[in-house]
Amino acid sequence: RKGQSIKEKSSLFSKVIKANLLLLGFGLIKGQIDYRYKVQFKETETKEKVNSVVKQYLTNTENTQRNEAEVSKFNIRERNISRLSEEEFDIVVIGGGSVGSGVAFAGASRGLKVGLIDKNDFASGTSSRSTKIAHGGIRYLEEAFKLKSPTEKIYLVYEALKERDRILRSGAFVNNIVEIIIPSTNFALSYYHYLGCLTYHLIYRAALLSFSSLIPFPSITFDYDSLKLKIKNFFNDSSIAEAISASSNKDISTSALTPLASDSSGSHSMSHSKKFDDFIYSVSLFEGQMIDSRQNVLTLLCDRIKNTNSALANYLEFIDYVYDSSGKISAIKCRDTVKGKDLTIKAKIVCNCTGVNGDLNLENDNALSNKIISASKGTHIVVNKEALNKYIKTFNGYMIPKTSDGRVLFILPYQGKFLIGTTDAPADKLQKVKPEDNEVDFMVDELNRFFGVDKALVYRNISSSWSGLRPIVVTDPNKEENQNSNGNGNGACLKNVSRKHIIHRNPSSNLYSIYGGKWTAYLKMGEDMIKEILNNDSLLQSKSNQYFTELKNQEKEKRSNRIASQYYNPEFLQLAGSVDSKYGLNYMQERRFFQVFTEKLQLKYSKIPEKYIRKLVMFYGVKAAEILEVGEKEGTNEPLDLDLMRYGIVYKSELNYSISNEFVVKPNDFLIRRSSIAIVNQFSSIKYTEAVANHLAKAFNW
């Protein structure tokens, strides 16, 4: 600063150095103890508590029987469609993806009767095509450091990190914590990454207003063996003087700060390919990992939505709005695409939650149609871990923070394989989205450049691939100057665009729409939408207040204050399949519960493969016991097709449960979004399609 003496500047510089040394020491200490995330709990107390809860669940499941009418007709969807056409709802949500499920949950949690429709299956769009991680967006933090809308970016990270915790706690069986390593050959770069990750974690702690959290601190480590080998080679190399002399004529100022050196043309040369052993330094960052389609569907099936007489149905396509005499929307027209019948759903409020197509579902005369949202494309491939084990030593996740085109590349463990993905490629939202060859080639090339992988081997081991479109707000409809915007929703450069969400209410028709946002913040987006509705509708606000008063009194009579507060807390989500909060298990204890629960089921159903039971628990939680118990009584605990067992395991009992409880109508509903078979291995999914279709035909009497 101007006016400072040399002594003052030296003192300030000394303080900065000391602070950095403290942070570095903290990171190295955590690296020395080889910090890895483990489920920790008080052994004796927790084991007794968990075993008791497991016993109660297994005892209750033994008495499970389905209604015979449901078994024979699988009519959950038909019953809901009848209710949608006959009853009036406080809110009707158009769109059954992550945002729609968040709005439905937030409305039901506040005592509102919610109807929800989707023209395809739930989570059939982008909501099942994500990178499968719940994260705060660390790259937004880096942009904030570069003073690119810093306040907005830091707040976006703050909110998303808070929401990451909610997602993890909502379903301990389907969500877990994954360690992501950021490797580097350069200590200065690793330290830069560590400072960013530490700041990211401190924001997370501040968001929780707590010193305890699910996510561990980041750590910085280095490979001692590789470092010692390099030092030894350095001093033993007879040509070291020649190498130093040759390098003295090169500008190393940029290559020292980037993971890869560039050739004279500015592109990355294949000769600069790395081996895993070259990455001496690394930073460990921890994020949440989820099965996105399950998170979506199980949110819609949670008790909060069931207990408020809400109704939802897939394959109901929105056609048009119905207006009353004052010009307000009073109902919507839609079509059952399975049976080809039209119906009208009456609603006090209609919410447009259709993601990347949100600005296409406005009223026909709206000036902002197709001008609010731009599409950002994310492409992912799933690779058999055998193809990368030779090059990547550990089965953790990896993040390459800056690829050759400046985007982020993720390499994550996922259901026994590696999921590799990148996002932020501009796309036309009106075109059919699919993985392009150039995007797959880009990811494989980056793997080769950073880890020296055998590209041919990777291509041979790609078992699945998909692409999805993320909605990016490019025109704020709430700003008056944008009402006559001539912009359009396609083709912008999107890697530095914010993922914030915007809620817009059309005052003339009373249509509410939500645009933008990110998967991790879907519950927050739903809450913001419902709060906006209640602020503008005194009758619904009064109904919500009355609901809270009655629920609070009821729960306090039945439970302790701590547990009761979760039941009437509108932000508290328990996915269908979670352990009931009445047992008072925290996240760590619930993780332990599902370990014991799985072991007990494996002992009880010893004829069923253990890995299949593990998968049932991971996808259905405590409902896995119901699936197996009902299957035992009905004789459906048997493979769907014995000849297909080598492509994966599917039992008739699981498929029956999905049809009767989770709105499965078509083969892909089950293969992609209920069992994730197609997400992990598309070849296996193709093999199973006919068998699943035949089973559905019998169930629905096609």
Beta strands, then each sheet from edge to edge (+ up, - down):
strand 1: 88-94
strand 2: 114-118
strand 3: 133-134
strand 4: 176-184
strand 5: 219-222
strand 6: 281-289
strand 7: 311-314
strand 8: 316-323
strand 9: 329-336
strand 10: 341-352
strand 11: 373-384
strand 12: 397-400
strand 13: 409-414
strand 14: 417-427
strand 15: 462-473
strand 16: 501-506
strand 17: 511-516
sheet 1: 7+ 2+ 1+ 10+ 9- 8+
sheet 2: 7+ 2+ 1+ 10+ 17+ 16-
sheet 3: 3+ 6- 4+ 12+ 13- 14+ 11- 15+
sheet 4: 3+ 6- 5+
end
